[in-house]
């Protein structure tokens, strides 16, 4: 068995599995009025295993069953099976829908010890990412396409290892991954709406999921560049999705649209089916990191430092004012910690999902009142990314600035002031980035915006 067990260390994010610290169990069928109870994930599995199987069974049979129970629960959590349907819990205790759970019952000692050993492991299909769907039944009173609980006993008595038992029922294309990190559970919705000009890993997730959905619903146009930038093509795909599934056609991914996308994505991928199409790691690649912390560098660190600096100017002296260097050093860490302290979130100096949400929302709430002298330029970045295909007053403003700058810098091509971010505008933006920023994204974020504004204002 040892050679068939993978060790997989994954940092938690909405699109990657992790072991939740806690699980919320609904004590009834999904639509029944019943109590929700919250407990640690290991305690939940101990209860399920003590309710589903017998402690006198051979250890290999017990372990095989517990692997299946862990994976079944994680599949429900990973796919947000219930949350994508509007419920406020992770799983039920109804055997008709999930697995047995008897709140407050006694736990068998040997089962408790095994769960403590393997609760942070689960079953995957080879080369896939998500916890596999692992249905099971007793194999005597009921039979199913999956593990037969009493059948595991006879297999274990015949010398089968836990892994061999699982292969017998779920197929040869499975692995068991181990050492999965434990993290706080959370709903995947990114705490604020995604819309034209938004950017980040959450946008990448939505772009990928909409593209997969479009294979089954071809009315939804494919997003050609899954780059984590919410451009006009993403907005159009969202609007069409909303039209197809009877949502308000705003082009904005609010909570209801986010979870409807999750629900349809899970359905077309069959993530809760034993023959699931599965999710491969390559399918969720994004140019955006999961989080940024001390020691990191690059253009996205500059972007973070821009927000941190502006918020520091506004809330000084509570939050120190930092320089925008592109290197996440101790000064940036301390400023991030100060922001986390002020807004009462986990204080670790790391810019992850929650901290980024605070930076984004806080900047948008104060950008009209940024103290004078905080930035070299006086024309302030509006709080959203400008990209090709967009058209509004801020695109027109940047085109006006670029037109004037090109008169002094021959390397910057001229642009027509139309208000539409076209290829000509993108070429001029790339030229500015190459000349002054050592970048080449063609996007106008806060750093490129500030550079263009500073060049224009200095003329």
Buried (B, 14 or more C-beta within 10 A) or exposed (E): EEEEBEEBEBEBBBBBBBBBEBBBBBBBBBEEEBEBBEBBBBBBBBBBBBBBBBBEBBEBBBBBBBBBBBBBBBBBBBBBBBBBEEBEBBBBBBBEBBBBBEEEEEBBEEBBEBBEEBBBBBBBBEEBBBBBBBBBBBBEEEEEEBBBBBBBBEBBEEEBBBBBBBBBBBEEEBBBBBEBEBBEBBBBBBBBBBBBBBBBBBBBBBBBBBBBBBEEBEEBBBBEEBBBBBBBBBBBBBBBBBEBBEBEEBBBBBBEBBBBBBBBBBBBBEBBBBEBEBBEEEBBEBBBBBBBBBEBEBBBBBBBBBBBBBBBBBBEEEBBBBEBEBBBBEBBBBBBBBBBEBBEBEEBBBBBBBBBBBBBBBBEEBBEEBEEEBBEBEBBBBBBBBBBBBBBEBBBBBBBBBBEBBEEBEEBBEBEBEBBBBEBBBBBBBBBBEBBBEBEBBBBBBBBBBBBBBBBEEE
